[in-house]
Amino acid sequence: MGPCPAIHGAGPDVRCATVHVPRDHSKPAGPTIEVTVSRIPARDPARRRGVLIGNPGGPGGDGIAMFSALPVPQAMRDEWDLVAVQPRGLLSATPVRCAPITESDTVSSLVSFGGMNRDRCDKADPGYVRTITTENTARDIESVRRALGVDKVSLYGISYGTLLMSTYATLFPQHTDRLVLDSGVDPSWVWNDVLAGQTSSYKRRTHEMMAWIAQRDNIYHLGRTPLAVYRSWSAKVTSEAGVPPSLAAPPARVGDVPPGLRAVAQQYIAGVDLTADARARAENLVATLLVPGGVQANSSLLGLTRMAAPDRNAWPLVALRTAGRARPPGQLPPDVVKILTNLQEMQNLIMCNENQAPAQPAQVPASVFANYIVGDIFDGPGLIYQSGMACAGAPAVTRPVAVSNRGLAVQPLQIQSVGDPQTPYRGSLEMQRRMRSHLITVGGGDHAQLGRKNGPLDGALVEYLRTGRTSVRAVPEPPITASLTTAPRTVLGR
């Protein structure tokens, strides 16, 4: 093993190697592809307990630096070899090479978005994109297990990684030791319904972010109520995009009632709340039609807000940007652009390759309106998949493995935040049912719990990895570790 490719930003203690795996696992003697494997050896060899393989999610998340990017509990670092197998199709794992999008592609994307993506990514290596599936990635992990020369591996999956690691455990229960499912995906939503299941949760969580900022008016001076913060935020989005956002304002409070209307405060609040959604959408539409080039998606603050919603460590940056105390992002470095482009291409490929949720054509008008007319980044992602537009022209090439606990020797551990907008709690319970996992609920709504310095949770996690069990069933939300007053250098990752 040697240094990892610099583009992944792995820490100095991470070593990488290349493993050859079958391009098509149904033809094990056929052509192979290369996948990169990263490894951080157990810091205390005398206490080493085994190999823990992780995946950070996605689909399309870069895994090479997973364990060096997150402050994992010290015992994990001391007692396990921390390994990540880069999913096939990503950079450093025989990456898919997609031709640039042309003007004709842009037009055809309205009726064949999935087919356009599949075709342009299939040209460099015909047939390869059809192998980009969760099952094949799980079988790549099995090839790596054999290369490591160990009989059993423990697994840690975050978000989409819970589906990947559950697939491995379903296919290879005899080689599975501990299985940690952090922020579980509902397998029945794969894939058209996954993003749609997030829409209302993201909006609720954004309102919670505004309430959090209002509670810290002494720091940010953006308003003492969530509605007041929303108005400051909306004004900033409007200044950037030329049009106001279509996201509805959070519920009004008594502090929002004008002094002259205090006698009818409840009626005023009820009226404001009743019309909030319709008013925001109408004001956005009128402005979009009247302002040349005005589209809300052009606001970097709006994009940052949605991205930050699942992670309270990013909320201070939203507040600082709204208050004008942090600069908008400049041009991203070429390596970051390369990683993000690869992620987006991979995400669409894998979601269409194994989609099993029926499309809802009746949603096509709403999807066209949200994605191509008003640029609604809250409603748009869910609608483009749920309507079937995202995978139009690219029918599924496989049926995903029906994940289940097929006699695992150790009961899986599942960790779920009750307010997580990205893997909603209600959906996670289907993963728990299928895998018969022991569930620990985490307060708050942060997505992905590894490396958040949550003492009670870290203790339960280590106990489970050491013994195969824990009696802990609930822990409080983790602390915010980001600075409340200084913007970070990057907003990618935690």
NUVEX-655865 format. One line per field, with one value per residue (C-alpha): residue number from 1; residue in three letters; z negated, y, x negated. Coordinates in nm, 2 decimals. Example, Ala and Ser with C-alpha at 12.3 -4.5 7.8 and 13.67 -1.06 7.14 Angstrom:
# residues 2
seq: 1, 2 .
type: Ala, Ser .
Z: -0.78, -0.71 .
Y: -0.45, -0.11 .
X: -1.23, -1.37 .
//
This chain:
# residues 494
seq: 1, 2, 3, 4, 5, 6, 7, 8, 9, 10, 11, 12, 13, 14, 15, 16, 17, 18, 19, 20, 21, 22, 23, 24, 25, 26, 27, 28, 29, 30, 31, 32, 33, 34, 35, 36, 37, 38, 39, 40, 41, 42, 43, 44, 45, 46, 47, 48, 49, 50, 51, 52, 53, 54, 55, 56, 57, 58, 59, 60, 61, 62, 63, 64, 65, 66, 67, 68, 69, 70, 71, 72, 73, 74, 75, 76, 77, 78, 79, 80, 81, 82, 83, 84, 85, 86, 87, 88, 89, 90, 91, 92, 93, 94, 95, 96, 97, 98, 99, 100, 101, 102, 103, 104, 105, 106, 107, 108, 109, 110, 111, 112, 113, 114, 115, 116, 117, 118, 119, 120, 121, 122, 123, 124, 125, 126, 127, 128, 129, 130, 131, 132, 133, 134, 135, 136, 137, 138, 139, 140, 141, 142, 143, 144, 145, 146, 147, 148, 149, 150, 151, 152, 153, 154, 155, 156, 157, 158, 159, 160, 161, 162, 163, 164, 165, 166, 167, 168, 169, 170, 171, 172, 173, 174, 175, 176, 177, 178, 179, 180, 181, 182, 183, 184, 185, 186, 187, 188, 189, 190, 191, 192, 193, 194, 195, 196, 197, 198, 199, 200, 201, 202, 203, 204, 205, 206, 207, 208, 209, 210, 211, 212, 213, 214, 215, 216, 217, 218, 219, 220, 221, 222, 223, 224, 225, 226, 227, 228, 229, 230, 231, 232, 233, 234, 235, 236, 237, 238, 239, 240, 241, 242, 243, 244, 245, 246, 247, 248, 249, 250, 251, 252, 253, 254, 255, 256, 257, 258, 259, 260, 261, 262, 263, 264, 265, 266, 267, 268, 269, 270, 271, 272, 273, 274, 275, 276, 277, 278, 279, 280, 281, 282, 283, 284, 285, 286, 287, 288, 289, 290, 291, 292, 293, 294, 295, 296, 297, 298, 299, 300, 301, 302, 303, 304, 305, 306, 307, 308, 309, 310, 311, 312, 313, 314, 315, 316, 317, 318, 319, 320, 321, 322, 323, 324, 325, 326, 327, 328, 329, 330, 331, 332, 333, 334, 335, 336, 337, 338, 339, 340, 341, 342, 343, 344, 345, 346, 347, 348, 349, 350, 351, 352, 353, 354, 355, 356, 357, 358, 359, 360, 361, 362, 363, 364, 365, 366, 367, 368, 369, 370, 371, 372, 373, 374, 375, 376, 377, 378, 379, 380, 381, 382, 383, 384, 385, 386, 387, 388, 389, 390, 391, 392, 393, 394, 395, 396, 397, 398, 399, 400, 401, 402, 403, 404, 405, 406, 407, 408, 409, 410, 411, 412, 413, 414, 415, 416, 417, 418, 419, 420, 421, 422, 423, 424, 425, 426, 427, 428, 429, 430, 431, 432, 433, 434, 435, 436, 437, 438, 439, 440, 441, 442, 443, 444, 445, 446, 447, 448, 449, 450, 451, 452, 453, 454, 455, 456, 457, 458, 459, 460, 461, 462, 463, 464, 465, 466, 467, 468, 469, 470, 471, 472, 473, 474, 475, 476, 477, 478, 479, 480, 481, 482, 483, 484, 485, 486, 487, 488, 489, 490, 491, 492, 493, 494 .
type: Met, Gly, Pro, Cys, Pro, Ala, Ile, His, Gly, Ala, Gly, Pro, Asp, Val, Arg, Cys, Ala, Thr, Val, His, Val, Pro, Arg, Asp, His, Ser, Lys, Pro, Ala, Gly, Pro, Thr, Ile, Glu, Val, Thr, Val, Ser, Arg, Ile, Pro, Ala, Arg, Asp, Pro, Ala, Arg, Arg, Arg, Gly, Val, Leu, Ile, Gly, Asn, Pro, Gly, Gly, Pro, Gly, Gly, Asp, Gly, Ile, Ala, Met, Phe, Ser, Ala, Leu, Pro, Val, Pro, Gln, Ala, Met, Arg, Asp, Glu, Trp, Asp, Leu, Val, Ala, Val, Gln, Pro, Arg, Gly, Leu, Leu, Ser, Ala, Thr, Pro, Val, Arg, Cys, Ala, Pro, Ile, Thr, Glu, Ser, Asp, Thr, Val, Ser, Ser, Leu, Val, Ser, Phe, Gly, Gly, Met, Asn, Arg, Asp, Arg, Cys, Asp, Lys, Ala, Asp, Pro, Gly, Tyr, Val, Arg, Thr, Ile, Thr, Thr, Glu, Asn, Thr, Ala, Arg, Asp, Ile, Glu, Ser, Val, Arg, Arg, Ala, Leu, Gly, Val, Asp, Lys, Val, Ser, Leu, Tyr, Gly, Ile, Ser, Tyr, Gly, Thr, Leu, Leu, Met, Ser, Thr, Tyr, Ala, Thr, Leu, Phe, Pro, Gln, His, Thr, Asp, Arg, Leu, Val, Leu, Asp, Ser, Gly, Val, Asp, Pro, Ser, Trp, Val, Trp, Asn, Asp, Val, Leu, Ala, Gly, Gln, Thr, Ser, Ser, Tyr, Lys, Arg, Arg, Thr, His, Glu, Met, Met, Ala, Trp, Ile, Ala, Gln, Arg, Asp, Asn, Ile, Tyr, His, Leu, Gly, Arg, Thr, Pro, Leu, Ala, Val, Tyr, Arg, Ser, Trp, Ser, Ala, Lys, Val, Thr, Ser, Glu, Ala, Gly, Val, Pro, Pro, Ser, Leu, Ala, Ala, Pro, Pro, Ala, Arg, Val, Gly, Asp, Val, Pro, Pro, Gly, Leu, Arg, Ala, Val, Ala, Gln, Gln, Tyr, Ile, Ala, Gly, Val, Asp, Leu, Thr, Ala, Asp, Ala, Arg, Ala, Arg, Ala, Glu, Asn, Leu, Val, Ala, Thr, Leu, Leu, Val, Pro, Gly, Gly, Val, Gln, Ala, Asn, Ser, Ser, Leu, Leu, Gly, Leu, Thr, Arg, Met, Ala, Ala, Pro, Asp, Arg, Asn, Ala, Trp, Pro, Leu, Val, Ala, Leu, Arg, Thr, Ala, Gly, Arg, Ala, Arg, Pro, Pro, Gly, Gln, Leu, Pro, Pro, Asp, Val, Val, Lys, Ile, Leu, Thr, Asn, Leu, Gln, Glu, Met, Gln, Asn, Leu, Ile, Met, Cys, Asn, Glu, Asn, Gln, Ala, Pro, Ala, Gln, Pro, Ala, Gln, Val, Pro, Ala, Ser, Val, Phe, Ala, Asn, Tyr, Ile, Val, Gly, Asp, Ile, Phe, Asp, Gly, Pro, Gly, Leu, Ile, Tyr, Gln, Ser, Gly, Met, Ala, Cys, Ala, Gly, Ala, Pro, Ala, Val, Thr, Arg, Pro, Val, Ala, Val, Ser, Asn, Arg, Gly, Leu, Ala, Val, Gln, Pro, Leu, Gln, Ile, Gln, Ser, Val, Gly, Asp, Pro, Gln, Thr, Pro, Tyr, Arg, Gly, Ser, Leu, Glu, Met, Gln, Arg, Arg, Met, Arg, Ser, His, Leu, Ile, Thr, Val, Gly, Gly, Gly, Asp, His, Ala, Gln, Leu, Gly, Arg, Lys, Asn, Gly, Pro, Leu, Asp, Gly, Ala, Leu, Val, Glu, Tyr, Leu, Arg, Thr, Gly, Arg, Thr, Ser, Val, Arg, Ala, Val, Pro, Glu, Pro, Pro, Ile, Thr, Ala, Ser, Leu, Thr, Thr, Ala, Pro, Arg, Thr, Val, Leu, Gly, Arg .
Z: 0.00, 0.06, 0.05, 0.17, 0.48, 0.37, 0.51, 0.23, -0.05, -0.27, -0.59, -0.60, -0.80, -0.52, -0.28, 0.04, 0.27, 0.59, 0.61, 0.93, 0.92, 1.19, 1.42, 1.44, 1.12, 1.31, 1.52, 1.25, 1.50, 1.74, 1.77, 1.44, 1.32, 1.06, 0.74, 0.48, 0.12, -0.17, -0.51, -0.84, -1.05, -1.41, -1.62, -1.89, -1.73, -2.06, -2.09, -1.73, -1.69, -1.32, -1.00, -0.98, -0.62, -0.58, -0.32, -0.35, -0.14, 0.18, 0.40, 0.54, 0.21, 0.22, -0.04, -0.03, -0.31, -0.51, -0.83, -0.82, -0.75, -1.06, -1.42, -1.50, -1.86, -1.98, -2.05, -1.69, -1.58, -1.83, -1.78, -1.42, -1.08, -0.92, -0.55, -0.27, 0.07, 0.33, 0.51, 0.88, 1.12, 0.88, 0.92, 0.85, 0.91, 1.28, 1.31, 1.55, 1.83, 1.95, 2.27, 2.22, 2.24, 2.57, 2.68, 2.83, 2.50, 2.32, 2.54, 2.52, 2.14, 2.12, 2.25, 2.20, 1.91, 1.79, 2.14, 2.23, 1.92, 1.97, 2.34, 2.29, 2.01, 2.21, 2.50, 2.36, 2.23, 2.37, 2.12, 1.81, 1.68, 1.66, 1.40, 1.17, 0.91, 0.54, 0.57, 0.78, 0.53, 0.25, 0.44, 0.49, 0.11, 0.09, 0.34, 0.11, -0.20, -0.03, 0.08, -0.29, -0.39, -0.67, -0.73, -0.86, -0.83, -1.02, -0.83, -0.88, -0.63, -0.64, -0.45, -0.11, -0.27, -0.49, -0.18, -0.04, -0.36, -0.42, -0.07, -0.15, -0.48, -0.29, -0.03, -0.26, -0.61, -0.69, -0.64, -0.82, -1.19, -1.32, -1.10, -1.18, -0.99, -1.04, -0.91, -0.73, -0.39, -0.33, -0.07, 0.06, 0.18, 0.42, 0.61, 0.75, 0.41, 0.21, 0.29, 0.28, -0.07, -0.18, -0.04, -0.34, -0.59, -0.42, -0.44, -0.81, -0.89, -0.72, -0.94, -1.24, -1.12, -1.11, -1.46, -1.57, -1.42, -1.58, -1.92, -1.85, -1.75, -1.98, -1.74, -1.39, -1.43, -1.17, -1.38, -1.70, -1.54, -1.27, -1.04, -1.09, -1.01, -0.70, -0.58, -0.62, -0.44, -0.16, -0.10, -0.06, 0.18, 0.38, 0.41, 0.54, 0.78, 0.88, 0.75, 0.41, 0.30, 0.33, 0.00, -0.24, -0.55, -0.89, -1.12, -1.26, -1.63, -1.86, -1.81, -1.44, -1.50, -1.42, -1.74, -1.60, -1.55, -1.89, -1.98, -1.70, -1.72, -1.68, -1.38, -1.23, -1.29, -1.15, -0.83, -0.78, -0.82, -0.60, -0.31, -0.35, -0.10, 0.17, 0.12, 0.15, 0.47, 0.63, 0.56, 0.69, 1.01, 1.09, 1.04, 1.25, 1.54, 1.52, 1.43, 1.72, 1.61, 1.27, 1.13, 0.76, 0.81, 0.91, 0.55, 0.38, 0.04, 0.14, 0.25, -0.07, -0.28, -0.14, -0.16, -0.53, -0.65, -0.76, -0.95, -1.23, -1.20, -0.87, -1.02, -1.14, -0.79, -0.66, -0.93, -0.85, -0.48, -0.53, -0.76, -0.50, -0.73, -0.51, -0.14, 0.13, 0.26, 0.54, 0.82, 0.70, 0.74, 1.04, 0.82, 0.63, 0.96, 1.08, 0.77, 0.77, 1.14, 1.09, 0.79, 0.99, 1.29, 1.07, 0.86, 1.16, 1.32, 1.01, 0.92, 1.27, 1.31, 1.02, 0.98, 0.87, 0.76, 1.03, 1.20, 1.15, 1.49, 1.34, 1.16, 1.49, 1.51, 1.16, 1.22, 1.54, 1.35, 1.04, 1.23, 1.56, 1.49, 1.13, 1.02, 0.69, 0.53, 0.25, 0.46, 0.78, 0.69, 0.56, 0.84, 1.12, 0.99, 0.87, 1.21, 1.39, 1.58, 1.42, 1.55, 1.87, 2.14, 1.89, 1.76, 1.47, 1.57, 1.25, 0.95, 0.62, 0.36, 0.12, -0.20, -0.51, -0.81, -0.69, -1.00, -1.09, -1.39, -1.55, -1.55, -1.34, -1.52, -1.36, -1.45, -1.35, -1.42, -1.49, -1.28, -1.00, -0.67, -0.44, -0.57, -0.75, -1.06, -0.93, -0.64, -0.85, -1.04, -0.72, -0.72, -1.09, -1.03, -0.74, -0.92, -1.27, -1.40, -1.75, -1.71, -1.89, -1.83, -1.84, -1.94, -1.69, -1.32, -1.20, -0.92, -0.97, -1.33, -1.30, -1.41, -1.58, -1.92, -2.08, -2.40, -2.49, -2.13, -2.08, -2.39, -2.27, -1.93, -2.08, -2.32, -2.02, -1.81, -2.10, -2.23, -1.96, -2.17, -2.36, -2.59, -2.48, -2.30, -2.30, -2.32, -2.31, -2.00, -1.94, -2.02, -1.75, -1.70, -1.43, -1.52, -1.55, -1.44, -1.18, -0.84, -0.76, -0.46, -0.29, -0.32, -0.16, -0.42, -0.80 .
Y: 0.00, 0.36, 0.71, 0.77, 0.99, 1.35, 1.44, 1.25, 1.46, 1.16, 1.21, 1.13, 0.81, 0.66, 0.42, 0.31, 0.01, -0.11, -0.43, -0.60, -0.71, -0.87, -0.61, -0.85, -1.06, -1.32, -1.38, -1.40, -1.52, -1.23, -0.88, -0.69, -0.33, -0.16, -0.02, 0.17, 0.06, 0.29, 0.16, 0.31, 0.03, -0.01, 0.23, -0.02, -0.36, -0.54, -0.45, -0.49, -0.65, -0.67, -0.49, -0.23, -0.13, 0.20, 0.38, 0.75, 0.74, 0.90, 0.71, 0.86, 0.96, 0.95, 0.69, 0.71, 0.97, 0.87, 0.76, 1.03, 1.32, 1.23, 1.24, 0.88, 0.76, 0.69, 0.32, 0.27, 0.42, 0.21, -0.13, -0.16, -0.14, 0.12, 0.04, 0.20, 0.05, 0.32, 0.23, 0.14, 0.42, 0.68, 0.85, 0.60, 0.31, 0.27, 0.60, 0.64, 0.88, 1.08, 1.29, 1.66, 1.78, 1.93, 2.18, 1.89, 1.70, 1.99, 1.98, 1.60, 1.61, 1.73, 1.40, 1.16, 1.28, 0.94, 0.80, 1.11, 1.06, 0.68, 0.72, 0.99, 0.79, 0.47, 0.58, 0.55, 0.20, 0.04, -0.16, -0.05, 0.19, -0.10, -0.26, 0.04, -0.11, -0.15, -0.53, -0.51, -0.27, -0.50, -0.79, -0.56, -0.54, -0.92, -0.93, -0.69, -0.91, -1.21, -1.00, -0.89, -1.26, -1.22, -1.45, -1.18, -0.80, -0.54, -0.28, 0.08, 0.24, 0.60, 0.70, 0.52, 0.32, 0.15, 0.01, -0.09, -0.26, -0.43, -0.57, -0.71, -0.86, -1.01, -1.17, -1.27, -1.32, -1.58, -1.31, -1.03, -0.96, -0.62, -0.41, -0.05, 0.13, 0.51, 0.71, 0.42, 0.45, 0.30, 0.02, 0.05, 0.40, 0.30, 0.52, 0.74, 0.80, 0.87, 1.24, 1.30, 1.16, 1.43, 1.74, 1.83, 1.73, 1.97, 2.26, 2.18, 2.16, 2.49, 2.66, 2.50, 2.65, 3.00, 2.95, 2.86, 3.17, 3.38, 3.25, 3.39, 3.74, 3.87, 3.71, 3.75, 4.04, 3.90, 3.91, 3.77, 3.54, 3.27, 3.49, 3.79, 3.58, 3.45, 3.80, 3.89, 3.57, 3.62, 3.97, 3.83, 3.56, 3.81, 4.04, 3.75, 3.59, 3.89, 3.71, 3.60, 3.23, 3.02, 2.85, 2.94, 3.15, 2.98, 3.03, 3.37, 3.44, 3.71, 3.91, 3.94, 4.12, 4.49, 4.70, 4.84, 4.49, 4.33, 4.33, 4.08, 3.90, 3.55, 3.64, 3.82, 3.52, 3.28, 3.49, 3.51, 3.14, 3.04, 3.24, 3.19, 2.91, 3.06, 3.41, 3.29, 3.09, 3.37, 3.64, 3.41, 3.33, 3.69, 3.80, 3.51, 3.60, 3.97, 3.98, 3.88, 3.60, 3.59, 3.24, 3.17, 2.87, 3.13, 3.23, 3.07, 3.14, 2.95, 2.65, 2.67, 2.68, 2.35, 2.19, 2.30, 2.19, 1.84, 1.95, 2.21, 2.26, 2.44, 2.66, 2.93, 2.97, 3.03, 3.29, 3.46, 3.47, 3.61, 3.88, 3.96, 3.85, 3.57, 3.59, 3.40, 3.11, 3.18, 2.95, 2.60, 2.43, 2.20, 1.89, 1.97, 2.03, 1.69, 1.51, 1.68, 1.62, 1.25, 1.23, 1.37, 1.14, 0.84, 0.92, 0.94, 0.63, 0.41, 0.54, 0.47, 0.14, -0.01, 0.20, 0.00, 0.27, 0.33, 0.67, 0.91, 1.08, 1.31, 1.48, 1.58, 1.93, 2.01, 1.88, 2.09, 2.39, 2.34, 2.24, 2.43, 2.74, 2.86, 2.67, 2.54, 2.35, 2.22, 2.08, 2.01, 1.72, 1.50, 1.58, 1.51, 1.16, 1.09, 1.20, 0.96, 1.24, 1.17, 0.82, 0.86, 0.67, 0.47, 0.18, -0.03, -0.29, -0.49, -0.56, -0.46, -0.73, -0.75, -0.68, -0.88, -1.03, -1.38, -1.53, -1.28, -1.40, -1.05, -0.82, -0.50, -0.17, 0.12, 0.49, 0.73, 1.10, 1.17, 1.49, 1.40, 1.54, 1.34, 0.99, 1.06, 0.86, 0.72, 0.56, 0.43, 0.21, -0.01, -0.07, -0.16, -0.40, -0.58, -0.60, -0.66, -0.40, -0.26, 0.11, 0.40, 0.73, 1.05, 1.38, 1.67, 1.63, 1.60, 1.35, 1.10, 1.05, 0.93, 1.18, 1.43, 1.39, 1.28, 1.11, 0.89, 0.77, 0.71, 0.50, 0.29, 0.25, 0.13, -0.11, -0.26, -0.30, -0.47, -0.69, -0.71, -0.55, -0.24, -0.16, 0.21, 0.31, 0.69, 0.96, 1.35, 1.54, 1.60, 1.94, 2.19, 2.19, 2.46, 2.82, 3.04, 3.35, 3.25, 3.10, 2.78, 2.76, 2.50, 2.38, 2.05, 1.77, 1.82 .
X: 0.00, -0.11, 0.02, 0.37, 0.44, 0.42, 0.76, 0.94, 0.79, 0.71, 0.51, 0.14, 0.20, 0.43, 0.27, 0.42, 0.40, 0.56, 0.76, 0.88, 1.24, 1.46, 1.62, 1.92, 1.95, 2.16, 1.84, 1.57, 1.31, 1.39, 1.24, 1.16, 1.17, 0.96, 1.10, 0.90, 0.91, 0.80, 0.68, 0.59, 0.44, 0.54, 0.34, 0.28, 0.19, 0.21, 0.58, 0.67, 1.02, 1.06, 1.15, 1.43, 1.53, 1.71, 1.92, 2.02, 2.33, 2.45, 2.50, 2.18, 2.01, 1.63, 1.52, 1.14, 1.11, 1.41, 1.24, 0.97, 1.22, 1.44, 1.32, 1.42, 1.42, 1.07, 1.14, 1.24, 0.92, 0.72, 0.88, 1.00, 0.84, 1.06, 1.11, 1.30, 1.37, 1.42, 1.75, 1.70, 1.75, 1.61, 1.27, 0.99, 1.23, 1.24, 1.44, 1.73, 1.62, 1.92, 1.91, 1.98, 2.34, 2.42, 2.69, 2.89, 2.86, 3.01, 3.32, 3.35, 3.32, 3.68, 3.81, 3.52, 3.31, 3.20, 3.14, 2.93, 2.71, 2.68, 2.59, 2.32, 2.16, 2.17, 1.97, 1.62, 1.67, 1.99, 2.18, 1.98, 2.25, 2.50, 2.27, 2.29, 2.53, 2.55, 2.52, 2.20, 2.05, 2.13, 1.97, 1.66, 1.64, 1.65, 1.36, 1.17, 1.25, 1.09, 0.79, 0.75, 0.74, 1.00, 1.30, 1.54, 1.56, 1.76, 1.94, 2.04, 2.28, 2.40, 2.72, 2.70, 2.42, 2.69, 2.84, 2.50, 2.39, 2.73, 2.69, 2.35, 2.49, 2.78, 2.55, 2.27, 2.41, 2.14, 1.87, 2.05, 1.96, 2.09, 2.32, 2.38, 2.66, 2.62, 2.92, 3.11, 3.27, 3.62, 3.55, 3.91, 3.85, 3.57, 3.53, 3.81, 3.96, 3.64, 3.60, 3.98, 3.98, 3.73, 3.92, 4.14, 3.87, 3.62, 3.87, 3.94, 3.58, 3.50, 3.77, 3.60, 3.27, 3.43, 3.57, 3.21, 3.07, 3.35, 3.25, 2.90, 3.01, 2.74, 2.48, 2.64, 2.88, 3.12, 3.44, 3.58, 3.84, 3.81, 4.03, 3.81, 3.50, 3.68, 3.75, 3.38, 3.28, 3.54, 3.41, 3.06, 3.17, 3.37, 3.06, 2.86, 3.12, 3.33, 3.64, 3.77, 3.76, 4.07, 4.01, 4.29, 4.21, 4.21, 4.51, 4.56, 4.53, 4.67, 4.35, 4.42, 4.76, 4.74, 4.81, 5.14, 5.28, 5.19, 5.56, 5.63, 5.29, 5.42, 5.63, 5.33, 5.10, 5.36, 5.40, 5.02, 4.97, 5.27, 5.14, 4.76, 4.71, 4.94, 4.80, 4.43, 4.51, 4.71, 4.45, 4.18, 4.37, 4.46, 4.10, 3.96, 4.19, 4.10, 3.73, 3.50, 3.28, 3.43, 3.43, 3.41, 3.17, 2.91, 2.88, 2.58, 2.74, 3.05, 2.84, 2.63, 2.94, 3.08, 2.74, 2.70, 3.04, 2.94, 2.63, 2.64, 2.26, 2.34, 2.62, 2.38, 2.25, 2.60, 2.65, 2.32, 2.39, 2.73, 2.59, 2.32, 2.04, 1.92, 1.83, 2.02, 1.82, 1.58, 1.49, 1.45, 1.10, 1.08, 1.05, 1.36, 1.55, 1.42, 1.54, 1.89, 1.94, 1.85, 2.09, 2.38, 2.32, 2.29, 2.60, 2.82, 2.67, 2.72, 3.06, 3.19, 3.01, 3.19, 3.51, 3.81, 4.06, 4.32, 4.32, 4.61, 4.67, 4.93, 4.65, 4.47, 4.63, 4.54, 4.18, 4.14, 4.27, 4.04, 3.73, 3.74, 3.95, 3.91, 3.59, 3.74, 3.46, 3.68, 3.96, 3.77, 3.54, 3.83, 4.06, 3.81, 3.77, 4.12, 4.26, 4.03, 3.85, 3.51, 3.50, 3.69, 3.52, 3.32, 3.52, 3.38, 3.12, 3.15, 3.36, 3.19, 3.12, 3.42, 3.22, 3.30, 3.14, 3.08, 2.94, 2.67, 2.47, 2.48, 2.79, 2.73, 2.72, 2.92, 2.87, 3.14, 3.19, 3.56, 3.57, 3.33, 3.46, 3.24, 3.33, 3.66, 3.73, 4.06, 3.87, 3.59, 3.82, 3.86, 3.49, 3.51, 3.79, 3.61, 3.27, 3.42, 3.17, 3.14, 3.24, 3.08, 3.27, 3.07, 3.22, 3.23, 3.22, 2.87, 2.80, 2.52, 2.40, 2.04, 1.78, 2.01, 1.84, 2.16, 2.03, 2.32, 2.36, 1.99, 1.99, 2.28, 2.12, 1.79, 1.97, 2.16, 1.84, 1.66, 1.94, 2.21, 2.47, 2.57, 2.87, 2.87, 3.19, 3.18, 2.92, 2.94, 2.85, 2.48, 2.31, 2.25, 1.87, 1.85, 1.76, 2.07, 1.89, 1.63, 1.70, 1.52, 1.28, 1.50, 1.86, 1.79, 1.84, 1.85 .
//
